[in-house]
Amino acid sequence: KKTLFEMDADDEVVALNAISVNMLTDTFVTSDIFTSGISNEATPNLSRDEFLAHAQLRVNDALNRAAVSADESSGSASTLGVSTKLFARNIGSAISTIHNDTEVFDFEYYKSLLFLGFHIIGGNIAQFSASIVDTAMLGHYNPKVLASLIVASSVFFILLIVGGGFSYALMSVVAAHDARGEDTQVRRNTRMAIWLSTMFSILVFPILYWSETVLIFLGQSEELSETAQEYLRIMAFVMFPALLDVTLRCYLTGLKHTNIVLWATVSGLIFKVITGWILIYGNFGFPEMGIQGAALSTLGGTPVILFIFVCYSQSYFAQHV
């Protein structure tokens, strides 16, 4: 046994107080090995790793107790000069079984994510395919009209993205409230998003309906602006159902019902392709309407999606209606 010394403030040699380490006090290492306790074992049989782990725990506890008492009501941390160097101490419950599943890769999580993501990706592709259909048909119909469509659809798309921001925020809010079983909050937030979309569609209606003046002010030719306005005047009536589509799409996505989002959007796309082909080129005896036919096909296809969303929501989520 050796005694340790230190120099105090007066440069005098003083002996340090010894810190006792009781190796016969159980730790979680020994409690699983010796059911009656290590202190009751005549010759505790520990492997090298078990002994080192047990010894480290006992030394750590002894050092902690030298600075702070077990109930943390008193201690000598300030005297020892370690009051600002103490580790946070916490006691948790023991793990009863070995945790076999890791968080690195879990096929169940990925399968669920892929299932949801597949329908969302498919729905987005179907949604953006509508503009591709208009571009392809009008490009074949008249290149000059196609230029007007590109300008007009860009204006409409920008306004739709801005107005849809309220609905995109709804997705995470609905998912959080649904996870907590708060149907009332889901209903209230969805209705608020619908009201905000309604007000936004009313606000931008004049911009779309009298868009020729705006486009000329932005430097577009009179001929192009006039043709673009023919498209946007019809699309002004599309803004409201289109924003409701976005709202219900985000609502259903937040509830993890993404399959209906895909199939409703595909149904609307099929309707638009058929009616667009009829109205743009004047097939089956209908008048040849060009860019107005493209807008009318969108005006007809958007309510189809909305109708499917509404019927599905009423069937599966009547508590939110």
KOLTILUM-433230 format. One line per 5 residues: their letters; for each residue y negated, x, z of N, C-alpha, C. Coordinates in steps of 0.02 Angstrom, whole numbers, padded with zeros to 5 digits, always signed. Each point is the difference from the previous one (the first is absolute). Example, Ala and Ser with C-alpha at 12.3 -4.5 7.8 and 13.67 -1.06 7.14 Angstrom:
<atoms>
AS	+00284 +00660 +00390 -00059 -00045 +00000 -00060 +00045 +00000 ~ -00053 -00018 -00036 -00059 +00042 +00003 -00055 -00039 +00037
</atoms>
This chain:
<atoms>
KKTLF	+00059 +00042 +00000 -00059 -00042 +00000 -00062 +00044 +00000 ~ -00045 -00015 -00044 -00061 +00039 -00004 -00060 -00045 +00014 ~ -00051 +00030 +00031 -00062 -00036 +00013 -00053 +00022 -00050 ~ -00035 -00049 -00030 -00052 +00015 -00048 -00068 -00001 +00035 ~ -00043 +00044 -00023 -00066 +00006 +00030 -00054 -00008 -00055
EMDAD	-00061 -00016 +00023 -00057 -00002 -00044 -00062 +00024 +00037 ~ -00052 +00016 -00038 -00064 +00021 +00029 -00044 -00061 +00006 ~ -00027 -00012 +00061 -00045 -00057 +00009 -00071 +00019 -00020 ~ -00047 -00045 +00014 -00070 +00012 -00020 -00030 +00060 +00036 ~ +00026 +00018 +00059 -00026 +00057 +00038 +00038 +00064 -00015
DEVVA	+00039 -00002 -00053 +00041 +00058 -00020 +00051 +00019 +00053 ~ +00023 -00050 +00037 +00053 +00012 +00049 +00066 -00025 -00028 ~ +00053 +00034 +00018 +00067 -00018 -00024 +00027 -00055 +00045 ~ +00017 -00056 -00032 +00029 -00056 +00038 +00065 -00020 -00033 ~ +00046 -00025 +00041 +00065 -00021 -00025 -00006 -00069 -00032
LNAIS	+00036 -00010 -00055 +00001 -00066 -00033 +00053 -00044 +00034 ~ -00016 -00063 +00002 +00049 -00048 +00027 +00058 -00007 -00048 ~ +00059 +00002 +00027 +00059 -00007 -00042 +00010 -00072 -00022 ~ +00024 -00010 -00060 +00016 -00066 -00026 +00076 -00006 -00002 ~ +00026 -00046 +00040 +00072 -00009 +00004 +00025 -00043 -00058
VNMLT	+00056 +00019 -00029 +00031 -00038 -00054 +00070 -00019 +00024 ~ +00010 -00065 +00010 +00064 -00025 +00023 +00043 -00016 -00060 ~ +00049 +00043 -00013 +00043 -00009 -00058 +00053 -00053 +00011 ~ +00007 -00023 +00063 +00051 -00051 +00015 -00028 -00071 -00001 ~ -00059 -00008 -00030 -00028 -00067 -00012 +00016 -00020 -00071
DTFVT	+00025 -00060 -00008 +00022 -00022 -00066 -00058 -00007 -00050 ~ +00015 +00015 -00063 -00043 -00016 -00056 +00040 -00045 -00047 ~ -00031 -00021 -00054 +00038 -00044 -00046 +00058 +00038 -00032 ~ -00003 +00068 +00001 +00056 +00039 -00026 +00061 -00006 +00045 ~ -00010 +00008 +00065 +00057 +00000 +00047 +00022 -00071 +00018
SDIFT	-00045 -00048 -00004 +00019 -00068 +00020 +00052 -00030 -00046 ~ +00002 +00022 -00063 +00051 -00023 -00046 +00066 +00037 +00007 ~ -00003 +00059 +00031 +00060 +00041 +00007 +00036 -00014 +00066 ~ -00040 -00003 +00055 +00029 -00009 +00067 -00020 -00069 +00026 ~ +00048 -00046 -00001 -00015 -00069 +00022 -00019 -00004 +00073
SGISN	+00026 +00045 +00041 -00015 -00001 +00072 -00060 +00044 +00017 ~ -00030 +00032 -00049 -00058 +00042 +00013 +00019 +00073 +00003 ~ -00043 +00045 -00023 +00016 +00072 -00002 +00005 +00029 +00070 ~ -00035 -00029 +00048 +00001 +00027 +00068 +00067 -00010 +00033 ~ +00040 -00048 -00025 +00066 -00014 +00029 +00055 +00039 -00035
EATPN	-00018 +00040 -00049 +00050 +00040 -00034 +00007 +00068 +00034 ~ +00062 +00019 +00014 +00011 +00065 +00032 -00017 +00057 -00048 ~ +00023 -00006 -00061 -00014 +00051 -00051 -00021 -00036 -00064 ~ -00064 -00015 -00006 -00023 -00035 -00061 +00017 +00040 -00062 ~ +00035 -00032 -00046 +00021 +00034 -00061 -00047 -00022 -00057
LSRDE	-00046 +00044 -00018 -00048 -00014 -00052 +00006 +00052 -00056 ~ -00009 -00022 -00060 -00001 +00048 -00055 -00067 +00038 +00002 ~ -00005 +00052 -00040 -00061 +00040 +00000 -00061 -00043 -00019 ~ +00005 -00040 -00053 -00056 -00041 -00022 -00017 -00053 +00051 ~ +00051 -00030 +00031 -00012 -00051 +00051 -00036 +00030 +00060
FLAHA	+00022 +00060 +00020 -00032 +00032 +00058 -00073 +00017 -00015 ~ -00013 +00028 -00059 -00068 +00019 -00017 -00046 -00061 -00003 ~ +00026 -00055 -00028 -00040 -00061 -00004 -00014 -00028 +00070 ~ +00052 +00000 +00042 -00008 -00024 +00069 -00049 +00044 +00039 ~ +00006 +00066 -00008 -00044 +00047 +00036 -00072 -00008 -00023
QLRVN	-00010 -00008 -00064 -00069 -00008 -00026 -00032 -00063 +00028 ~ +00038 -00054 +00004 -00027 -00063 +00028 -00018 +00008 +00073 ~ +00043 +00034 +00038 -00013 +00008 +00071 -00060 +00046 +00012 ~ -00007 +00054 -00040 -00058 +00044 +00007 -00064 -00036 -00018 ~ +00003 -00038 -00055 -00060 -00038 -00020 -00022 -00048 +00055
DALNR	+00049 -00035 +00029 -00017 -00048 +00052 -00028 +00034 +00061 ~ +00028 +00058 +00018 -00024 +00037 +00059 -00072 +00024 -00011 ~ -00015 +00024 -00060 -00068 +00023 -00015 -00049 -00059 +00000 ~ +00023 -00057 -00026 -00044 -00059 +00001 -00015 -00022 +00071 ~ +00053 +00000 +00042 -00010 -00022 +00069 -00043 +00048 +00040
AAVSA	-00002 +00063 -00020 -00042 +00049 +00034 -00074 -00015 -00012 ~ -00014 -00031 -00057 -00069 -00016 -00017 -00018 -00071 +00019 ~ +00046 -00047 -00011 -00014 -00071 +00013 +00062 -00030 +00032 ~ -00009 -00041 +00051 +00056 -00031 +00033 +00034 -00051 -00045 ~ +00060 -00019 +00018 +00039 -00045 -00043 -00034 -00066 -00011
DESSG	-00034 -00026 +00052 -00036 -00064 -00008 -00070 +00009 -00026 ~ -00020 +00064 -00014 -00064 +00018 -00028 -00059 -00022 +00043 ~ +00014 -00011 +00064 -00054 -00019 +00046 -00034 +00061 +00030 ~ +00033 +00058 -00003 -00030 +00061 +00027 +00027 +00059 -00039 ~ -00030 +00057 +00010 +00023 +00060 -00034 -00047 +00058 +00011
SASTL	+00018 +00055 -00028 -00040 +00060 +00008 -00018 +00031 -00067 ~ -00008 -00043 -00051 -00016 +00024 -00066 -00067 +00037 -00001 ~ -00050 -00027 +00037 -00065 +00033 +00001 +00004 +00068 +00034 ~ +00039 +00002 +00055 +00007 +00063 +00036 +00033 +00053 -00043 ~ +00049 -00021 -00039 +00035 +00047 -00043 -00038 +00015 -00064
GVSTK	-00054 -00037 -00012 -00040 +00011 -00060 +00030 -00026 -00064 ~ +00043 -00051 +00005 +00033 -00027 -00060 -00015 -00074 -00010 ~ -00053 -00025 +00032 -00015 -00072 -00005 -00015 -00021 -00071 ~ -00025 +00045 -00041 -00015 -00017 -00070 +00054 +00022 -00048 ~ +00056 +00023 +00028 +00054 +00026 -00042 +00066 -00035 +00012
LFARN	-00003 -00059 +00031 +00062 -00036 +00014 +00023 -00039 -00060 ~ +00065 -00004 -00008 +00029 -00041 -00053 -00001 -00073 +00021 ~ -00004 -00044 -00049 +00007 -00072 +00014 +00072 -00013 +00021 ~ +00008 -00037 +00053 +00067 -00012 +00027 +00017 -00074 -00007 ~ +00059 -00013 -00024 +00022 -00069 -00009 +00076 -00002 +00006
IGSAI	+00024 -00055 +00027 +00072 -00008 +00009 +00022 -00060 -00041 ~ +00047 +00011 -00044 +00026 -00054 -00041 +00073 -00015 +00017 ~ +00026 -00050 -00033 +00070 -00018 +00012 +00045 +00044 -00043 ~ +00060 +00011 +00023 +00047 +00042 -00036 +00028 -00037 -00060 ~ +00015 +00037 -00053 +00031 -00029 -00059 +00074 -00008 +00013
STIHN	+00025 -00061 -00004 +00070 -00014 +00018 +00049 +00021 -00054 ~ -00022 -00002 -00063 +00045 +00018 -00055 -00036 +00049 -00047 ~ +00039 +00033 -00040 -00027 +00046 -00050 -00032 -00040 -00056 ~ -00062 +00018 -00020 -00034 -00035 -00054 +00024 +00029 -00067 ~ +00042 -00038 -00033 +00030 +00025 -00062 -00045 -00011 -00061
DTEVF	-00041 -00054 +00001 -00042 -00016 -00058 -00064 +00041 +00004 ~ -00017 +00031 -00056 -00062 +00038 -00003 -00053 -00040 -00037 ~ -00064 +00020 +00009 -00055 -00032 -00034 -00016 +00034 -00066 ~ +00038 +00051 -00018 -00013 +00036 -00062 +00019 -00043 -00060 ~ +00058 -00030 +00002 +00022 -00041 -00055 +00045 -00055 +00027
DFEYY	-00019 -00062 -00014 +00041 -00057 +00020 +00004 -00045 -00062 ~ +00061 -00008 -00025 +00008 -00037 -00062 -00023 -00072 +00007 ~ +00008 -00030 +00059 -00020 -00069 +00010 -00075 -00008 -00009 ~ -00039 +00049 +00026 -00072 -00003 -00008 -00019 +00007 -00073 ~ +00031 +00048 -00033 -00017 +00012 -00070 +00022 -00058 -00044
KSLLF	+00055 -00031 +00016 +00024 -00057 -00039 -00049 -00058 +00005 ~ -00024 -00012 +00061 -00049 -00054 +00010 -00065 +00016 -00036 ~ -00022 +00063 +00005 -00063 +00020 -00033 +00006 -00005 -00076 ~ +00057 +00022 -00027 +00010 -00004 -00072 +00004 -00072 -00024 ~ +00031 -00043 +00040 +00006 -00071 -00019 -00069 -00031 -00004
LGFHI	-00043 +00012 +00050 -00067 -00027 -00001 -00042 +00031 -00056 ~ +00006 +00067 -00006 -00040 +00035 -00049 +00017 -00019 -00071 ~ +00064 -00012 -00014 +00020 -00018 -00068 -00034 -00064 -00023 ~ -00001 -00050 +00042 -00031 -00063 -00020 -00076 +00007 -00006 ~ -00031 +00039 +00044 -00072 +00010 -00005 -00018 +00037 -00064
IGGNI	+00039 +00053 -00015 -00012 +00038 -00062 +00009 -00044 -00061 ~ +00054 -00039 +00000 +00011 -00045 -00056 -00055 -00052 -00008 ~ -00024 -00027 +00056 -00054 -00048 -00003 -00064 +00030 -00026 ~ -00015 +00062 +00021 -00061 +00034 -00025 +00005 +00015 -00075 ~ +00059 +00020 -00022 +00009 +00014 -00071 -00009 -00064 -00041
AQFSA	+00029 -00055 +00024 -00007 -00064 -00035 -00073 -00022 -00001 ~ -00036 +00012 +00055 -00070 -00021 +00005 -00043 +00039 -00050 ~ +00009 +00066 -00004 -00040 +00040 -00045 +00023 -00006 -00073 ~ +00061 -00024 -00009 +00025 -00011 -00068 -00038 -00055 -00036 ~ -00030 -00045 +00040 -00039 -00054 -00030 -00058 +00027 -00042
SIVDT	-00035 +00050 +00027 -00055 +00030 -00038 +00026 +00039 -00060 ~ +00059 +00030 +00006 +00029 +00036 -00057 +00017 -00048 -00056 ~ +00024 -00060 +00019 +00016 -00051 -00050 -00062 -00020 -00038 ~ -00055 -00013 +00036 -00063 -00018 -00034 -00024 +00055 -00046 ~ +00005 +00062 +00024 -00022 +00057 -00040 +00041 +00007 -00064
AMLGH	+00066 -00007 +00006 +00043 +00006 -00059 -00012 -00055 -00050 ~ -00005 -00061 +00024 -00009 -00057 -00046 -00068 +00001 -00034 ~ -00053 +00012 +00038 -00066 +00001 -00029 -00012 +00062 -00043 ~ +00033 +00055 +00018 -00004 +00060 -00043 +00029 -00014 -00069 ~ +00053 -00039 -00002 +00030 -00020 -00064 -00041 -00053 -00034
YNPKV	-00035 -00040 +00040 -00040 -00056 -00027 -00064 +00025 -00032 ~ -00040 +00040 +00038 -00064 +00025 -00026 -00023 +00058 +00044 ~ -00006 +00060 -00027 -00020 +00058 +00041 -00069 -00009 +00032 ~ -00047 -00034 -00034 -00066 -00010 +00029 +00004 -00046 +00061 ~ +00042 -00051 -00005 +00010 -00045 +00057 +00033 +00038 +00058
LASLI	+00043 +00047 -00017 +00033 +00039 +00052 -00051 +00040 +00040 ~ -00051 +00027 -00032 -00053 +00037 +00036 -00035 -00045 +00050 ~ -00014 -00062 -00019 -00031 -00048 +00045 +00046 -00016 +00059 ~ +00065 -00006 -00015 +00048 -00015 +00054 +00002 +00056 +00051 ~ -00001 +00062 -00022 +00004 +00057 +00046 -00060 +00000 +00047
VASSV	-00059 -00012 -00027 -00060 -00002 +00042 +00003 -00059 +00048 ~ +00018 -00058 -00026 +00001 -00061 +00040 +00053 +00003 +00055 ~ +00060 +00024 -00018 +00053 +00004 +00050 -00015 +00051 +00054 ~ -00037 +00053 -00017 -00020 +00050 +00049 -00047 -00031 +00052 ~ -00048 -00041 -00024 -00046 -00034 +00046 +00038 -00047 +00046
FFILL	+00046 -00039 -00029 +00038 -00048 +00041 +00045 +00037 +00050 ~ +00031 +00054 -00022 +00047 +00036 +00044 -00037 +00031 +00059 ~ -00060 +00028 -00012 -00038 +00029 +00055 -00018 -00053 +00052 ~ -00023 -00057 -00023 -00018 -00054 +00046 +00062 -00027 +00037 ~ +00056 -00002 -00035 +00062 -00024 +00032 +00023 +00048 +00054
IVGGG	-00006 +00065 -00012 +00020 +00050 +00050 -00045 -00005 +00061 ~ -00066 -00009 -00011 -00046 -00006 +00056 +00015 -00063 +00041 ~ +00008 -00056 -00034 +00016 -00062 +00036 +00068 +00000 +00032 ~ +00047 +00037 -00029 +00067 +00002 +00029 +00006 +00045 +00061 ~ -00054 +00037 +00016 +00003 +00044 +00058 +00013 -00037 +00065
FSYAL	-00027 -00062 +00006 +00013 -00040 +00060 +00075 -00015 +00006 ~ +00031 -00014 -00057 +00070 -00019 +00001 +00046 +00060 +00011 ~ -00019 +00058 -00027 +00041 +00060 +00011 -00001 +00019 +00074 ~ -00056 -00012 +00034 -00002 +00013 +00072 +00045 -00048 +00038 ~ +00012 -00059 -00030 +00041 -00051 +00033 +00072 +00023 +00009
MSVVA	+00025 +00041 -00046 +00070 +00019 +00000 +00023 +00031 +00066 ~ -00037 +00050 +00023 +00019 +00034 +00062 -00011 -00044 +00060 ~ -00052 -00042 -00002 -00015 -00045 +00056 +00056 -00051 +00008 ~ +00022 -00029 -00055 +00054 -00049 +00002 +00065 +00032 +00025 ~ +00015 +00060 -00023 +00061 +00034 +00021 -00001 +00013 +00075
AHDAR	-00057 +00020 +00027 -00005 +00015 +00072 +00008 -00063 +00042 ~ -00034 -00055 -00020 +00005 -00062 +00039 +00070 -00031 -00007 ~ +00030 +00006 -00059 +00067 -00027 -00009 +00051 +00037 +00043 ~ -00008 +00066 +00006 +00046 +00039 +00042 -00004 -00021 +00073 ~ -00059 -00023 +00021 -00008 -00024 +00070 +00013 -00075 +00007
GEDTQ	+00019 -00033 -00055 +00014 -00071 +00003 -00061 -00044 +00008 ~ -00058 +00024 -00022 -00063 -00037 +00008 -00015 -00039 -00063 ~ +00035 -00057 -00008 -00009 -00040 -00061 -00070 -00027 -00007 ~ -00031 -00017 +00056 -00069 -00027 -00003 -00048 +00051 -00029 ~ +00006 +00063 +00021 -00044 +00052 -00026 +00014 +00014 -00074
VRRNT	+00063 -00004 -00021 +00016 +00008 -00071 -00035 -00054 -00040 ~ +00004 -00062 +00024 -00030 -00056 -00036 -00076 +00007 -00003 ~ -00031 +00018 +00056 -00073 +00006 +00003 -00026 +00055 -00045 ~ +00033 +00058 +00001 -00023 +00056 -00042 +00009 -00015 -00074 ~ +00055 -00033 -00017 +00011 -00017 -00071 -00052 -00050 -00024
RMAIW	-00014 -00049 +00041 -00052 -00049 -00019 -00068 +00033 -00007 ~ -00015 +00046 +00043 -00065 +00035 -00004 -00003 +00040 -00065 ~ +00054 +00032 -00020 +00001 +00037 -00063 -00010 -00047 -00060 ~ +00029 -00060 +00005 -00009 -00050 -00054 -00073 -00021 -00004 ~ -00032 -00012 +00058 -00070 -00019 +00000 -00044 +00055 -00028
LSTMF	+00013 +00062 +00018 -00039 +00057 -00025 +00009 +00007 -00076 ~ +00061 -00010 -00024 +00013 +00003 -00072 -00037 -00056 -00037 ~ -00001 -00059 +00030 -00036 -00056 -00030 -00074 +00014 -00006 ~ -00030 +00025 +00054 -00072 +00015 -00001 -00016 +00055 -00050 ~ +00044 +00049 -00006 -00013 +00055 -00047 +00004 -00025 -00072
SILVF	+00049 -00044 -00014 +00006 -00026 -00068 -00061 -00042 -00020 ~ -00028 -00037 +00048 -00061 -00038 -00013 -00060 +00047 -00012 ~ -00001 +00054 +00039 -00056 +00048 -00005 -00002 +00035 -00068 ~ +00059 +00019 -00027 +00001 +00038 -00063 +00004 -00045 -00061 ~ +00006 -00065 +00010 +00005 -00046 -00057 -00059 +00007 -00049
PILYW	-00062 +00001 +00024 -00057 +00008 -00046 +00002 +00066 -00038 ~ +00023 +00053 +00033 +00003 +00066 -00033 +00047 -00003 -00059 ~ +00057 -00033 +00008 +00049 -00005 -00054 -00022 -00049 -00054 ~ -00029 -00055 +00021 -00017 -00053 -00049 -00058 +00021 -00044 ~ -00049 +00037 +00028 -00057 +00023 -00040 +00003 +00077 -00004
SETVL	+00057 +00025 -00020 +00012 +00073 -00001 -00033 +00034 -00059 ~ -00019 -00036 -00052 -00029 +00032 -00059 -00063 +00038 +00019 ~ -00043 -00031 +00041 -00062 +00034 +00020 +00015 +00063 +00039 ~ +00050 -00003 +00043 +00019 +00059 +00040 +00025 +00056 -00045 ~ +00043 -00017 -00049 +00029 +00051 -00043 -00053 +00031 -00046
IFLGQ	-00047 -00039 -00024 -00054 +00028 -00041 -00043 +00046 +00042 ~ -00012 -00020 +00063 -00038 +00043 +00045 +00035 +00067 +00012 ~ +00067 -00002 -00002 +00039 +00061 +00011 +00007 +00041 -00064 ~ -00031 -00021 -00055 -00001 +00040 -00061 +00050 -00020 -00053 ~ +00034 -00057 +00008 +00048 -00022 -00050 -00037 -00037 -00057
SEELS	+00030 +00000 -00059 -00030 -00033 -00057 +00000 -00076 +00010 ~ -00044 -00034 -00036 -00004 -00073 +00007 +00063 -00034 -00024 ~ +00029 +00025 -00055 +00061 -00030 -00027 +00058 +00007 +00049 ~ +00008 +00060 +00026 +00054 +00012 +00049 -00011 -00041 +00063 ~ -00061 -00003 +00025 -00015 -00036 +00062 +00012 -00075 -00009
ETAQE	-00018 -00026 -00059 +00010 -00072 -00013 +00074 -00018 +00000 ~ +00040 +00042 -00033 +00072 -00013 -00002 +00032 +00009 +00069 ~ -00023 +00050 +00037 +00026 +00010 +00068 -00016 -00058 +00045 ~ -00060 -00029 -00010 -00019 -00058 +00041 +00045 -00060 -00014 ~ +00022 -00008 -00062 +00046 -00055 -00016 +00064 +00006 +00043
YLRIM	+00023 +00061 +00009 +00059 +00013 +00041 -00015 -00011 +00074 ~ -00056 +00027 +00024 -00016 -00001 +00071 -00020 -00070 +00024 ~ -00026 -00042 -00044 -00017 -00069 +00020 +00062 -00039 +00019 ~ +00054 +00013 -00035 +00064 -00032 +00019 +00029 +00034 +00061 ~ -00005 +00066 +00003 +00027 +00037 +00057 -00037 -00014 +00064
AFVMF	-00062 -00026 -00004 -00036 -00019 +00060 +00038 -00054 +00039 ~ +00036 -00043 -00037 +00040 -00052 +00032 +00068 +00027 +00023 ~ +00017 +00061 -00023 +00063 +00031 +00020 -00007 +00037 +00067 ~ -00062 +00021 +00016 -00011 +00042 +00059 +00027 -00033 +00063 ~ -00014 -00064 +00010 +00021 -00034 +00061 +00076 -00002 +00007
PALLD	+00038 -00027 -00049 +00074 +00002 +00009 +00028 +00071 +00002 ~ -00033 +00047 -00035 +00025 +00069 +00001 -00006 +00030 +00070 ~ -00056 -00013 +00034 -00008 +00025 +00068 +00047 -00034 +00049 ~ +00014 -00064 -00012 +00049 -00035 +00042 +00070 +00030 -00011 ~ +00015 +00018 -00063 +00063 +00035 -00014 +00006 +00064 +00040
VTLRC	-00054 +00039 +00000 +00000 +00063 +00037 +00010 -00013 +00075 ~ -00034 -00051 +00026 +00005 -00016 +00071 +00071 -00018 +00019 ~ +00031 -00045 -00037 +00068 -00021 +00016 +00050 +00055 -00015 ~ -00014 +00042 -00049 +00044 +00057 -00013 +00001 +00047 +00060 ~ -00059 +00015 +00027 -00004 +00044 +00058 +00029 -00034 +00062
YLTGL	-00009 -00065 +00006 +00028 -00038 +00056 +00076 +00004 +00000 ~ +00030 -00012 -00058 +00073 +00001 -00005 +00028 +00071 +00006 ~ -00038 +00049 -00024 +00021 +00070 +00007 -00001 +00020 +00073 ~ -00051 -00021 +00037 -00003 +00015 +00071 +00058 -00031 +00039 ~ +00026 -00055 -00025 +00058 -00033 +00031 +00067 +00027 -00028
KHTNI	-00004 +00051 -00043 +00058 +00033 -00030 +00038 -00044 -00048 ~ -00033 -00050 -00029 +00030 -00042 -00051 -00027 +00022 -00068 ~ +00020 +00060 -00021 -00028 +00029 -00061 +00038 -00023 -00063 ~ +00060 -00028 +00009 +00038 -00020 -00059 -00036 -00056 -00038 ~ -00028 -00048 +00036 -00036 -00055 -00032 -00063 +00025 -00035
VLWAT	-00030 +00053 +00027 -00060 +00030 -00032 +00018 +00025 -00069 ~ +00057 +00033 -00006 +00022 +00026 -00064 +00013 -00056 -00050 ~ +00042 -00049 +00020 +00021 -00051 -00047 -00057 -00049 -00018 ~ -00045 -00013 +00046 -00057 -00042 -00016 -00045 +00034 -00051 ~ -00012 +00066 +00010 -00043 +00037 -00047 +00032 +00005 -00068
VSGLI	+00066 +00010 -00003 +00035 +00003 -00064 -00004 -00068 -00035 ~ +00007 -00054 +00038 -00006 -00067 -00030 -00069 -00011 -00029 ~ -00052 +00020 +00036 -00067 -00007 -00026 -00011 +00043 -00062 ~ +00030 +00059 -00002 -00006 +00044 -00058 +00033 -00030 -00061 ~ +00059 -00029 +00009 +00036 -00032 -00056 -00041 -00058 -00028
FKVIT	-00029 -00040 +00045 -00042 -00057 -00022 -00060 +00026 -00039 ~ -00030 +00054 +00024 -00059 +00027 -00034 +00017 +00028 -00068 ~ +00055 +00034 -00006 +00020 +00029 -00065 +00010 -00055 -00052 ~ +00035 -00053 +00020 +00014 -00054 -00047 -00065 -00036 -00021 ~ -00040 -00019 +00050 -00062 -00037 -00016 -00050 +00046 -00035
GWILI	-00001 +00063 +00018 -00045 +00047 -00035 +00017 +00007 -00073 ~ +00064 +00006 -00015 +00022 +00006 -00069 -00017 -00063 -00040 ~ +00004 -00058 +00033 -00016 -00063 -00034 -00075 -00006 -00012 ~ -00040 +00013 +00052 -00072 -00014 -00004 -00039 +00055 -00036 ~ +00020 +00063 +00007 -00037 +00054 -00032 +00007 -00004 -00076
YGNFG	+00062 -00011 -00024 +00013 +00000 -00072 +00000 -00070 -00031 ~ -00001 -00053 +00042 +00000 -00068 -00026 +00067 -00022 -00026 ~ +00053 +00015 +00038 +00067 -00021 -00020 +00015 -00072 +00022 ~ +00052 -00029 -00031 +00023 -00068 +00015 -00057 -00052 -00008 ~ -00043 +00012 -00047 -00053 -00049 -00014 -00060 +00004 +00045
FPEMG	-00001 +00045 +00048 -00059 +00009 +00044 -00054 +00039 -00037 ~ -00064 -00011 +00018 -00054 +00037 -00034 +00002 +00074 +00019 ~ -00019 +00042 -00047 -00004 +00072 +00012 -00061 +00015 +00043 ~ +00011 +00024 +00061 -00055 +00007 +00048 -00016 +00072 +00018 ~ +00039 +00048 -00020 -00017 +00070 +00012 -00007 +00017 +00073
IQGAA	-00057 +00030 +00017 -00011 +00023 +00069 -00002 -00058 +00049 ~ -00024 -00058 -00021 +00001 -00058 +00044 +00071 -00023 +00015 ~ +00044 +00007 -00049 +00070 -00017 +00011 +00032 +00044 +00052 ~ -00019 +00065 +00000 +00026 +00046 +00051 -00023 -00021 +00069 ~ -00063 -00020 +00006 -00026 -00022 +00065 +00033 -00065 +00022
LSTLG	+00011 -00046 -00047 +00031 -00064 +00017 +00073 +00009 +00022 ~ +00034 +00048 -00030 +00069 +00014 +00021 +00002 +00026 +00072 ~ -00050 +00040 +00019 -00005 +00023 +00069 -00018 -00057 +00046 ~ -00045 -00044 -00024 -00019 -00058 +00040 +00060 -00046 +00013 ~ +00047 -00002 -00046 +00060 -00041 +00009 +00054 +00036 +00040
GTPVI	+00006 +00066 -00008 +00053 +00037 +00034 -00013 +00012 +00073 ~ -00063 +00008 +00019 -00017 +00014 +00071 +00019 -00057 +00046 ~ -00016 -00064 -00017 +00022 -00055 +00043 +00076 -00007 +00005 ~ +00037 +00023 -00050 +00073 -00002 +00004 +00024 +00043 +00059 ~ -00028 +00061 +00005 +00017 +00044 +00056 -00021 -00031 +00065
LFIFV	-00060 -00027 +00002 -00026 -00031 +00061 +00044 -00058 +00022 ~ +00022 -00041 -00047 +00042 -00058 +00016 +00066 +00023 +00031 ~ +00030 +00053 -00027 +00063 +00025 +00028 -00011 +00027 +00070 ~ -00054 +00037 +00011 -00015 +00027 +00066 -00008 -00056 +00052 ~ -00037 -00052 -00019 -00014 -00055 +00046 +00064 -00037 +00018
CYSQS	+00041 -00015 -00050 +00062 -00036 +00012 +00047 +00041 +00044 ~ +00004 +00065 -00013 +00044 +00043 +00039 -00025 +00005 +00072 ~ -00064 +00007 +00009 -00029 +00006 +00068 +00012 -00064 +00040 ~ -00008 -00057 -00032 +00011 -00063 +00035 +00073 -00010 +00017 ~ +00045 +00026 -00040 +00072 -00008 +00012 +00025 +00045 +00056
YFAQH	-00024 +00063 +00001 +00027 +00050 +00047 -00045 +00013 +00060 ~ -00065 -00016 -00006 -00046 +00015 +00055 -00045 -00060 +00014 ~ +00034 -00057 +00013 -00038 -00061 +00013 -00043 +00007 +00063 ~ +00019 +00044 +00046 -00038 +00009 +00062 -00068 +00032 -00013 ~ -00008 +00030 -00059 -00064 +00033 -00016 -00046 -00044 -00040
V	+00025 -00058 -00022 -00040 -00043 -00043 -00046 -00044 +00043
</atoms>
